[in-house]
């Protein structure tokens, strides 16, 4: 296999040597958890030590946002280790640029709403198209004043916070980001704040807040937070299951492969892709699982796959893994349908269109639907090779690198720099799995 980064155009060319992947990996710290750890530490009195923090540009955006609010965030020696001294925030002197991070802008909107100050949140072209009405509505109901383009439904987002009161809010579109924004705002609101979900989403916010001392109650699909003082703590960010999914699928579809990904977070709302792969007949096992931390190892090896249907209640737990699951589906026997996933249309790209386009570019058959996609399996026939435009979407880019590992010809992935938003060490880990 040859990995070659282009000099004039940022691209990655993957030439498969047909060999298997093998080895033991540790993926970067979970991106979703990293954002929340920074924000909670920024509210807490004292200095929190965070280890295992993601180095992706999305998390860097949240870290720099905290610094703009006067929170001290300093490296603590080891890679991924940071000291965050919170408990005192001030009005930012300029706009807060979240780059490409949808998680940052939504969580920060709730975090900033609790501060009696004016905050302006902006991002890149992709962020400017991300729907924000879903956070504006509940935060406005709590007493914050928010504005933005298109009647406060699109960024840039202006937040005038402070003097909040609790609400009882049912989230209309499943979103852990909206839930997190409302709960973060509720920490300083007058009275209790309850968020109710029709479909359970990632539980990171409600799992992590008590570690910093928040008064939180979880009942079925509702979370209640009461006004709380947060105090500093030590926190370790476990491995990111969304990043682990690339190597698990790569091992499942590349003949002769056997890979273990260690210390991955596998708690509620994050391990749905494992269930789907097992349903497809994949050789995927969870080992050394610790129920207290929800951390375990994932072991995967090559084997034939069969089609399945993905939809309904399971979608929120695997929405980010659909692009790489689509690669598995393309190499399976039969036709796989991904439904009830309309949220894919509002990611870093229109992820339905970009995933379908990428699969077709390397010779697979796929069709977009309003709420998902349909993938015709090749029964193990590899991608033929080709040039892929992932539309600036890091998950689509890395998914096609996985497809390229077993391709019959070179795959050129354009705009490879988008991977820096979440997984800067992806190429290094690829080389560890299959040395040159």
DRENFI-864537 format. One record per residue (C-alpha): residue number from 1; residue in three letters; z, x, y. Coordinates in nm, 2 decimals. Each point is the difference from the previous one (the first is absolute). Layout:
(NUM, 'ALA', (Z, X, Y))
...
END
This chain:
(1, 'UNK', (0.00, 0.00, 0.00))
(2, 'UNK', (-0.09, 0.13, 0.35))
(3, 'UNK', (0.18, -0.13, 0.31))
(4, 'UNK', (-0.18, 0.09, 0.31))
(5, 'UNK', (0.10, -0.12, 0.35))
(6, 'UNK', (-0.30, -0.02, 0.24))
(7, 'UNK', (0.01, 0.21, 0.31))
(8, 'UNK', (-0.23, -0.20, 0.23))
(9, 'UNK', (0.10, -0.35, -0.13))
(10, 'UNK', (0.34, -0.07, -0.15))
(11, 'UNK', (-0.09, -0.09, -0.36))
(12, 'UNK', (0.11, 0.08, -0.35))
(13, 'UNK', (-0.23, 0.07, -0.29))
(14, 'UNK', (0.13, -0.04, -0.35))
(15, 'UNK', (-0.20, 0.14, -0.29))
(16, 'UNK', (0.15, -0.09, -0.33))
(17, 'UNK', (0.00, 0.26, -0.28))
(18, 'UNK', (0.07, -0.28, -0.25))
(19, 'UNK', (0.34, 0.15, -0.09))
(20, 'UNK', (0.32, -0.19, -0.04))
(21, 'UNK', (0.29, -0.02, 0.25))
(22, 'UNK', (0.34, 0.12, -0.11))
(23, 'UNK', (0.33, 0.10, 0.14))
(24, 'UNK', (0.31, -0.13, 0.18))
(25, 'UNK', (-0.01, -0.10, 0.36))
(26, 'UNK', (0.23, -0.11, 0.28))
(27, 'UNK', (-0.17, -0.20, 0.26))
(28, 'UNK', (0.11, -0.01, 0.37))
(29, 'UNK', (0.29, -0.22, 0.11))
(30, 'UNK', (-0.07, -0.37, 0.02))
(31, 'UNK', (-0.17, -0.08, 0.33))
(32, 'UNK', (0.15, -0.35, 0.04))
(33, 'UNK', (0.35, 0.13, -0.06))
(34, 'UNK', (-0.05, 0.30, 0.23))
(35, 'UNK', (-0.08, -0.23, 0.29))
(36, 'UNK', (0.31, -0.21, -0.05))
(37, 'UNK', (0.23, 0.30, -0.06))
(38, 'UNK', (-0.10, 0.14, 0.34))
(39, 'UNK', (0.04, -0.33, 0.18))
(40, 'UNK', (0.34, -0.07, -0.15))
(41, 'UNK', (0.12, 0.35, 0.06))
(42, 'UNK', (-0.12, -0.04, 0.36))
(43, 'UNK', (0.23, -0.30, 0.04))
(44, 'UNK', (0.30, 0.16, -0.17))
(45, 'UNK', (0.29, 0.17, 0.17))
(46, 'UNK', (0.02, 0.37, -0.10))
(47, 'UNK', (-0.25, 0.22, -0.17))
(48, 'UNK', (-0.18, -0.11, -0.32))
(49, 'UNK', (-0.15, 0.25, -0.23))
(50, 'UNK', (-0.33, -0.12, -0.16))
(51, 'UNK', (-0.16, 0.20, -0.28))
(52, 'UNK', (-0.33, -0.06, -0.17))
(53, 'UNK', (-0.16, -0.15, 0.31))
(54, 'UNK', (-0.37, -0.06, -0.02))
(55, 'UNK', (-0.21, 0.25, 0.21))
(56, 'UNK', (-0.29, -0.24, 0.04))
(57, 'UNK', (-0.12, -0.07, 0.36))
(58, 'UNK', (0.12, -0.36, -0.02))
(59, 'UNK', (0.36, 0.11, -0.04))
(60, 'UNK', (-0.05, 0.27, 0.26))
(61, 'UNK', (-0.10, -0.28, 0.24))
(62, 'UNK', (0.33, -0.18, -0.06))
(63, 'UNK', (0.20, 0.33, 0.03))
(64, 'UNK', (-0.17, 0.07, 0.34))
(65, 'UNK', (0.07, -0.36, 0.11))
(66, 'UNK', (0.37, 0.05, -0.06))
(67, 'UNK', (-0.01, 0.32, 0.21))
(68, 'UNK', (-0.17, -0.20, 0.28))
(69, 'UNK', (0.30, -0.24, 0.00))
(70, 'UNK', (0.24, 0.30, 0.03))
(71, 'UNK', (0.10, 0.03, -0.36))
(72, 'UNK', (0.05, 0.36, -0.11))
(73, 'UNK', (-0.21, 0.08, -0.32))
(74, 'UNK', (0.02, 0.36, -0.11))
(75, 'UNK', (-0.12, 0.19, -0.31))
(76, 'UNK', (0.28, 0.09, -0.24))
(77, 'UNK', (-0.13, 0.30, -0.18))
(78, 'UNK', (-0.16, -0.11, -0.32))
(79, 'UNK', (-0.34, -0.18, 0.00))
(80, 'UNK', (0.05, -0.37, 0.05))
(81, 'UNK', (0.35, 0.04, 0.13))
(82, 'UNK', (0.09, -0.13, 0.34))
(83, 'UNK', (0.32, -0.07, 0.21))
(84, 'UNK', (-0.02, -0.32, 0.20))
(85, 'UNK', (0.27, -0.05, 0.27))
(86, 'UNK', (-0.01, -0.37, 0.11))
(87, 'UNK', (0.23, -0.25, 0.16))
(88, 'UNK', (-0.14, 0.04, 0.35))
(89, 'UNK', (-0.35, -0.11, 0.11))
(90, 'UNK', (-0.17, 0.00, 0.34))
(91, 'UNK', (-0.31, -0.16, 0.14))
(92, 'UNK', (-0.31, 0.21, -0.09))
(93, 'UNK', (-0.17, 0.18, 0.29))
(94, 'UNK', (-0.35, -0.08, -0.12))
(95, 'UNK', (-0.19, -0.20, -0.26))
(96, 'UNK', (0.08, 0.05, -0.37))
(97, 'UNK', (-0.31, 0.10, -0.20))
(98, 'UNK', (0.03, -0.09, -0.37))
(99, 'UNK', (-0.34, 0.14, -0.10))
(100, 'UNK', (-0.13, -0.17, -0.31))
(101, 'UNK', (0.34, -0.14, -0.12))
(102, 'UNK', (0.03, -0.38, -0.03))
(103, 'UNK', (0.35, 0.05, -0.15))
(104, 'UNK', (0.11, 0.19, 0.31))
(105, 'UNK', (-0.12, -0.26, 0.26))
(106, 'UNK', (0.15, -0.30, -0.18))
(107, 'UNK', (0.33, 0.16, -0.09))
(108, 'UNK', (0.03, 0.16, 0.34))
(109, 'UNK', (-0.06, -0.34, 0.17))
(110, 'UNK', (0.32, -0.13, -0.16))
(111, 'UNK', (0.19, 0.32, 0.06))
(112, 'UNK', (-0.10, 0.00, 0.36))
(113, 'UNK', (0.07, -0.37, 0.05))
(114, 'UNK', (0.37, 0.07, -0.04))
(115, 'UNK', (0.00, 0.24, 0.30))
(116, 'UNK', (0.03, -0.13, 0.36))
(117, 'UNK', (-0.31, 0.19, 0.11))
(118, 'UNK', (-0.38, -0.01, 0.02))
(119, 'UNK', (-0.20, 0.15, -0.28))
(120, 'UNK', (-0.38, 0.02, -0.03))
(121, 'UNK', (-0.14, 0.06, -0.35))
(122, 'UNK', (-0.36, 0.11, -0.05))
(123, 'UNK', (-0.21, 0.15, -0.28))
(124, 'UNK', (-0.35, 0.10, -0.10))
(125, 'UNK', (-0.30, -0.23, -0.04))
(126, 'UNK', (0.12, -0.12, -0.34))
(127, 'UNK', (0.34, -0.09, 0.14))
(128, 'UNK', (-0.16, -0.19, 0.29))
(129, 'UNK', (-0.14, -0.24, -0.26))
(130, 'UNK', (0.32, -0.06, -0.20))
(131, 'UNK', (0.15, -0.34, 0.04))
(132, 'UNK', (0.33, 0.01, 0.19))
(133, 'UNK', (0.06, -0.37, 0.05))
(134, 'UNK', (0.20, 0.00, -0.32))
(135, 'UNK', (0.27, 0.22, 0.16))
(136, 'UNK', (-0.03, -0.14, 0.35))
(137, 'UNK', (0.09, -0.35, -0.11))
(138, 'UNK', (0.34, 0.07, -0.16))
(139, 'UNK', (0.10, 0.26, 0.26))
(140, 'UNK', (-0.09, -0.24, 0.28))
(141, 'UNK', (0.21, -0.26, -0.17))
(142, 'UNK', (0.29, 0.24, 0.01))
(143, 'UNK', (-0.03, 0.04, 0.38))
(144, 'UNK', (-0.21, 0.31, 0.04))
(145, 'UNK', (-0.30, -0.01, 0.23))
(146, 'UNK', (-0.32, 0.13, -0.15))
(147, 'UNK', (-0.36, 0.01, 0.12))
(148, 'UNK', (-0.33, 0.15, -0.12))
(149, 'UNK', (-0.37, -0.06, -0.02))
(150, 'UNK', (-0.14, -0.33, -0.11))
(151, 'UNK', (0.31, -0.20, 0.09))
(152, 'UNK', (0.24, 0.26, -0.15))
(153, 'UNK', (-0.17, 0.01, -0.34))
(154, 'UNK', (-0.15, 0.34, 0.03))
(155, 'UNK', (0.12, 0.34, 0.12))
(156, 'UNK', (0.08, 0.16, 0.24))
(157, 'UNK', (0.33, -0.17, -0.03))
(158, 'UNK', (0.25, -0.02, 0.29))
(159, 'UNK', (0.36, -0.06, -0.10))
(160, 'UNK', (0.28, -0.09, 0.25))
(161, 'UNK', (0.31, -0.01, -0.22))
(162, 'UNK', (0.37, -0.07, 0.01))
(163, 'UNK', (0.23, -0.31, 0.00))
(164, 'UNK', (-0.12, -0.13, -0.33))
(165, 'UNK', (0.13, -0.28, -0.21))
(166, 'UNK', (-0.02, -0.05, -0.37))
(167, 'UNK', (-0.27, -0.22, -0.16))
(168, 'UNK', (-0.07, -0.16, -0.34))
(169, 'UNK', (-0.36, 0.10, -0.06))
(170, 'UNK', (-0.24, -0.07, -0.29))
(171, 'UNK', (-0.28, 0.26, -0.01))
(172, 'UNK', (-0.33, -0.19, -0.03))
(173, 'UNK', (-0.20, 0.31, -0.13))
(174, 'UNK', (0.18, 0.22, -0.25))
(175, 'UNK', (0.08, 0.32, 0.19))
(176, 'UNK', (0.28, 0.25, -0.05))
(177, 'UNK', (-0.09, 0.14, 0.34))
(178, 'UNK', (0.07, -0.33, 0.18))
(179, 'UNK', (0.32, -0.04, -0.20))
(180, 'UNK', (0.11, 0.35, 0.09))
(181, 'UNK', (-0.08, -0.05, 0.37))
(182, 'UNK', (0.21, -0.32, 0.02))
(183, 'UNK', (0.29, 0.14, -0.19))
(184, 'UNK', (0.01, 0.32, 0.22))
(185, 'UNK', (0.00, -0.22, 0.31))
(186, 'UNK', (0.27, -0.22, -0.16))
(187, 'UNK', (0.25, 0.29, -0.02))
(188, 'UNK', (0.08, -0.04, 0.37))
(189, 'UNK', (-0.07, -0.38, 0.04))
(190, 'UNK', (0.27, -0.26, 0.07))
(191, 'UNK', (0.07, -0.17, -0.33))
(192, 'UNK', (-0.16, 0.04, -0.34))
(193, 'UNK', (-0.37, 0.05, -0.06))
(194, 'UNK', (-0.16, -0.13, -0.32))
(195, 'UNK', (-0.35, 0.08, -0.13))
(196, 'UNK', (-0.14, -0.22, -0.28))
(197, 'UNK', (-0.30, 0.08, -0.22))
(198, 'UNK', (-0.22, -0.22, -0.21))
(199, 'UNK', (-0.11, 0.31, -0.19))
(200, 'UNK', (0.23, 0.30, -0.04))
(201, 'UNK', (-0.11, 0.32, 0.17))
(202, 'UNK', (0.13, 0.35, 0.00))
(203, 'UNK', (0.38, 0.00, 0.03))
(204, 'UNK', (0.04, 0.34, 0.17))
(205, 'UNK', (0.15, -0.13, 0.33))
(206, 'UNK', (0.27, -0.22, -0.17))
(207, 'UNK', (0.07, 0.28, -0.26))
(208, 'UNK', (0.04, 0.27, 0.26))
(209, 'UNK', (0.18, -0.17, 0.29))
(210, 'UNK', (0.34, -0.02, -0.19))
(211, 'UNK', (-0.02, 0.38, -0.05))
(212, 'UNK', (0.04, 0.04, 0.37))
(213, 'UNK', (0.27, -0.27, 0.01))
(214, 'UNK', (-0.19, -0.32, 0.09))
(215, 'UNK', (0.14, -0.33, -0.10))
(216, 'UNK', (-0.28, -0.14, -0.22))
(217, 'UNK', (-0.01, -0.29, -0.25))
(218, 'UNK', (-0.29, -0.04, -0.25))
(219, 'UNK', (-0.04, -0.34, -0.17))
(220, 'UNK', (-0.32, -0.05, -0.21))
(221, 'UNK', (-0.28, 0.02, 0.25))
(222, 'UNK', (0.21, 0.00, 0.32))
(223, 'UNK', (0.17, 0.28, 0.18))
(224, 'UNK', (0.27, -0.04, 0.27))
(225, 'UNK', (0.12, 0.27, 0.23))
(226, 'UNK', (0.29, -0.03, 0.24))
(227, 'UNK', (0.07, 0.20, 0.32))
(228, 'UNK', (0.10, 0.34, -0.13))
(229, 'UNK', (0.09, 0.35, 0.11))
(230, 'UNK', (-0.20, 0.26, -0.20))
(231, 'UNK', (0.16, 0.34, -0.08))
(232, 'UNK', (-0.17, 0.31, -0.11))
(233, 'UNK', (-0.05, 0.09, -0.37))
(234, 'UNK', (-0.19, 0.23, -0.22))
(235, 'UNK', (-0.31, -0.15, -0.16))
(236, 'UNK', (-0.27, 0.13, -0.24))
(237, 'UNK', (-0.34, -0.15, 0.00))
(238, 'UNK', (-0.13, -0.04, -0.36))
(239, 'UNK', (-0.36, 0.06, -0.10))
(240, 'UNK', (-0.27, -0.24, 0.12))
(241, 'UNK', (-0.13, -0.24, -0.28))
(242, 'UNK', (-0.32, -0.06, 0.20))
(243, 'UNK', (-0.08, 0.37, -0.01))
(244, 'UNK', (0.11, 0.02, -0.37))
(245, 'UNK', (-0.25, -0.28, -0.08))
(246, 'UNK', (-0.29, 0.24, 0.07))
(247, 'UNK', (0.11, 0.24, -0.27))
(248, 'UNK', (0.10, -0.27, -0.24))
(249, 'UNK', (-0.35, -0.16, 0.02))
(250, 'UNK', (-0.17, 0.34, 0.00))
(251, 'UNK', (0.17, 0.09, -0.33))
(252, 'UNK', (-0.08, -0.35, -0.15))
(253, 'UNK', (-0.38, 0.03, 0.08))
(254, 'UNK', (-0.07, 0.38, -0.06))
(255, 'UNK', (-0.05, 0.09, -0.37))
(256, 'UNK', (0.27, 0.21, -0.15))
(257, 'UNK', (0.24, -0.02, 0.29))
(258, 'UNK', (0.38, -0.01, -0.01))
(259, 'UNK', (0.20, 0.00, 0.32))
(260, 'UNK', (0.36, -0.07, 0.10))
(261, 'UNK', (0.11, -0.08, 0.35))
(262, 'UNK', (0.37, 0.06, 0.06))
(263, 'UNK', (0.27, -0.17, 0.21))
(264, 'UNK', (-0.21, -0.30, 0.12))
(265, 'UNK', (0.16, -0.31, 0.17))
(266, 'UNK', (-0.07, -0.29, -0.24))
(267, 'UNK', (0.22, -0.27, 0.16))
(268, 'UNK', (-0.09, -0.36, 0.08))
(269, 'UNK', (-0.33, -0.05, 0.16))
(270, 'UNK', (-0.14, 0.34, -0.07))
(271, 'UNK', (-0.08, 0.03, -0.37))
(272, 'UNK', (-0.24, -0.28, -0.05))
(273, 'UNK', (-0.29, 0.24, -0.06))
(274, 'UNK', (0.17, 0.12, -0.32))
(275, 'UNK', (0.01, -0.35, -0.14))
(276, 'UNK', (-0.37, -0.05, 0.07))
(277, 'UNK', (-0.10, 0.33, -0.16))
(278, 'UNK', (0.21, -0.08, -0.31))
(279, 'UNK', (-0.16, -0.34, -0.02))
(280, 'UNK', (-0.34, 0.18, 0.00))
(281, 'UNK', (0.12, 0.20, -0.30))
(282, 'UNK', (0.07, 0.32, 0.19))
(283, 'UNK', (0.23, 0.26, -0.15))
(284, 'UNK', (0.26, -0.01, 0.28))
(285, 'UNK', (0.38, 0.02, -0.06))
(286, 'UNK', (0.31, 0.01, 0.22))
(287, 'UNK', (0.25, 0.27, -0.10))
(288, 'UNK', (0.34, 0.11, 0.12))
(289, 'UNK', (0.04, -0.31, 0.22))
(290, 'UNK', (0.32, -0.01, 0.20))
(291, 'UNK', (0.08, -0.37, 0.09))
(292, 'UNK', (0.24, 0.10, 0.28))
(293, 'UNK', (-0.27, 0.19, 0.20))
(294, 'UNK', (-0.30, -0.18, -0.15))
(295, 'UNK', (-0.15, 0.34, -0.07))
(296, 'UNK', (-0.18, 0.11, -0.31))
(297, 'UNK', (-0.29, 0.20, -0.14))
(298, 'UNK', (-0.35, -0.13, -0.08))
(299, 'UNK', (-0.18, 0.14, -0.30))
(300, 'UNK', (-0.37, -0.08, -0.04))
(301, 'UNK', (-0.28, 0.11, -0.24))
(302, 'UNK', (-0.36, -0.09, -0.07))
(303, 'UNK', (-0.11, -0.30, -0.20))
(304, 'UNK', (-0.25, -0.29, 0.01))
(305, 'UNK', (0.07, -0.27, 0.26))
(306, 'UNK', (-0.08, -0.37, 0.00))
(307, 'UNK', (-0.05, -0.24, 0.28))
(308, 'UNK', (0.27, -0.22, 0.15))
(309, 'UNK', (0.07, -0.25, 0.28))
(310, 'UNK', (0.22, 0.10, 0.29))
(311, 'UNK', (0.14, -0.27, 0.23))
(312, 'UNK', (0.28, -0.23, 0.10))
(313, 'UNK', (0.36, 0.12, 0.04))
(314, 'UNK', (-0.07, 0.35, -0.12))
(315, 'UNK', (-0.24, 0.09, 0.28))
(316, 'UNK', (0.26, 0.10, 0.27))
(317, 'UNK', (0.14, 0.25, -0.25))
(318, 'UNK', (-0.33, 0.18, -0.04))
(319, 'UNK', (-0.21, -0.07, 0.31))
(320, 'UNK', (-0.03, 0.37, 0.10))
(321, 'UNK', (-0.10, 0.10, -0.36))
(322, 'UNK', (-0.29, -0.24, -0.03))
(323, 'UNK', (-0.27, 0.26, 0.10))
(324, 'UNK', (0.11, 0.24, -0.28))
(325, 'UNK', (0.05, -0.29, -0.24))
(326, 'UNK', (-0.36, -0.10, 0.08))
(327, 'UNK', (-0.10, 0.35, -0.12))
(328, 'UNK', (0.18, -0.07, -0.33))
(329, 'UNK', (-0.17, -0.34, -0.02))
(330, 'UNK', (-0.34, 0.17, 0.06))
(331, 'UNK', (0.05, 0.21, -0.31))
(332, 'UNK', (0.15, -0.28, -0.22))
(333, 'UNK', (-0.18, -0.24, -0.23))
(334, 'UNK', (-0.07, -0.34, 0.15))
(335, 'UNK', (0.03, -0.15, 0.35))
(336, 'UNK', (0.32, 0.03, 0.20))
(337, 'UNK', (0.08, -0.23, 0.29))
(338, 'UNK', (0.24, 0.07, 0.28))
(339, 'UNK', (0.10, -0.32, 0.18))
(340, 'UNK', (0.25, -0.12, 0.26))
(341, 'UNK', (-0.03, 0.33, 0.18))
(342, 'UNK', (-0.15, -0.11, 0.33))
(343, 'UNK', (0.25, 0.24, 0.17))
(344, 'UNK', (-0.24, 0.28, -0.11))
(345, 'UNK', (-0.23, -0.11, 0.28))
(346, 'UNK', (0.26, 0.11, 0.26))
(347, 'UNK', (0.09, 0.35, -0.11))
(348, 'UNK', (-0.12, 0.34, 0.14))
(349, 'UNK', (-0.35, -0.14, -0.08))
(350, 'UNK', (-0.12, -0.33, -0.14))
(351, 'UNK', (0.11, 0.14, -0.33))
(352, 'UNK', (-0.19, -0.26, -0.20))
(353, 'UNK', (-0.33, 0.11, 0.16))
(354, 'UNK', (0.08, 0.37, -0.01))
(355, 'UNK', (0.11, 0.00, -0.36))
(356, 'UNK', (-0.30, -0.19, -0.12))
(357, 'UNK', (-0.23, 0.22, 0.20))
(358, 'UNK', (0.16, 0.32, -0.14))
(359, 'UNK', (-0.03, -0.12, -0.36))
(360, 'UNK', (-0.36, -0.10, 0.05))
(361, 'UNK', (-0.08, 0.34, 0.16))
(362, 'UNK', (0.09, 0.18, -0.32))
(363, 'UNK', (-0.18, -0.24, -0.24))
(364, 'UNK', (0.26, -0.27, -0.09))
(365, 'UNK', (-0.05, -0.37, 0.04))
(366, 'UNK', (0.24, -0.19, 0.23))
(367, 'UNK', (-0.01, -0.31, 0.22))
(368, 'UNK', (0.22, -0.10, 0.29))
(369, 'UNK', (0.17, -0.34, 0.03))
(370, 'UNK', (0.18, -0.15, 0.30))
(371, 'UNK', (0.33, 0.07, -0.17))
(372, 'UNK', (-0.08, 0.30, -0.22))
(373, 'UNK', (-0.27, 0.15, -0.21))
(374, 'UNK', (-0.16, -0.01, -0.35))
(375, 'UNK', (-0.07, 0.32, -0.19))
(376, 'UNK', (-0.24, 0.02, -0.29))
(377, 'UNK', (0.13, 0.26, -0.25))
(378, 'UNK', (-0.23, 0.27, -0.13))
(379, 'UNK', (0.19, 0.03, -0.33))
(380, 'UNK', (0.08, 0.36, 0.07))
(381, 'UNK', (-0.33, 0.11, 0.14))
(382, 'UNK', (0.10, 0.23, 0.29))
(383, 'UNK', (-0.11, -0.01, 0.36))
(384, 'UNK', (-0.34, 0.16, 0.05))
(385, 'UNK', (0.09, 0.18, 0.32))
(386, 'UNK', (-0.11, -0.07, 0.36))
(387, 'UNK', (0.12, 0.00, 0.36))
(388, 'UNK', (0.29, -0.23, 0.09))
(389, 'UNK', (0.10, -0.13, 0.35))
(390, 'UNK', (0.37, -0.12, -0.04))
(391, 'UNK', (-0.01, -0.14, 0.36))
(392, 'UNK', (0.29, 0.21, 0.11))
(393, 'UNK', (0.22, -0.14, -0.27))
(394, 'UNK', (0.22, 0.25, -0.17))
(395, 'UNK', (0.06, -0.21, -0.31))
(396, 'UNK', (-0.37, -0.06, -0.06))
(397, 'UNK', (-0.07, 0.37, 0.05))
(398, 'UNK', (0.26, 0.12, -0.26))
(399, 'UNK', (-0.10, -0.28, -0.24))
(400, 'UNK', (-0.36, 0.13, 0.00))
(401, 'UNK', (0.13, 0.36, -0.06))
(402, 'UNK', (0.16, -0.14, -0.31))
(403, 'UNK', (-0.33, -0.16, -0.11))
(404, 'UNK', (-0.17, 0.33, 0.07))
(405, 'UNK', (0.22, 0.19, -0.24))
(406, 'UNK', (-0.19, -0.16, -0.29))
(407, 'UNK', (-0.34, -0.04, 0.17))
(408, 'UNK', (-0.33, 0.13, -0.14))
(409, 'UNK', (-0.11, 0.14, 0.33))
(410, 'UNK', (0.16, 0.12, 0.33))
(411, 'UNK', (0.18, -0.25, 0.22))
(412, 'UNK', (0.00, 0.07, 0.38))
(413, 'UNK', (0.28, -0.19, 0.18))
(414, 'UNK', (-0.06, -0.01, 0.37))
(415, 'UNK', (0.27, -0.01, 0.26))
(416, 'UNK', (0.25, 0.16, -0.23))
(417, 'UNK', (0.23, 0.08, 0.29))
(418, 'UNK', (0.13, -0.36, -0.03))
(419, 'UNK', (0.21, 0.11, -0.30))
(420, 'UNK', (0.22, 0.19, 0.24))
(421, 'UNK', (0.16, -0.33, 0.11))
(422, 'UNK', (0.18, -0.04, -0.34))
(423, 'UNK', (-0.05, 0.29, -0.24))
(424, 'UNK', (-0.09, 0.34, 0.16))
(425, 'UNK', (0.06, 0.19, -0.33))
(426, 'UNK', (-0.24, -0.22, -0.21))
(427, 'UNK', (-0.25, 0.28, -0.06))
(428, 'UNK', (0.28, 0.24, -0.10))
(429, 'UNK', (0.13, -0.24, -0.26))
(430, 'UNK', (-0.35, -0.07, -0.13))
(431, 'UNK', (-0.03, 0.38, -0.06))
(432, 'UNK', (0.33, 0.00, -0.18))
(433, 'UNK', (-0.12, -0.27, -0.24))
(434, 'UNK', (-0.33, 0.17, -0.07))
(435, 'UNK', (0.00, 0.37, 0.09))
(436, 'UNK', (-0.33, 0.15, 0.12))
END
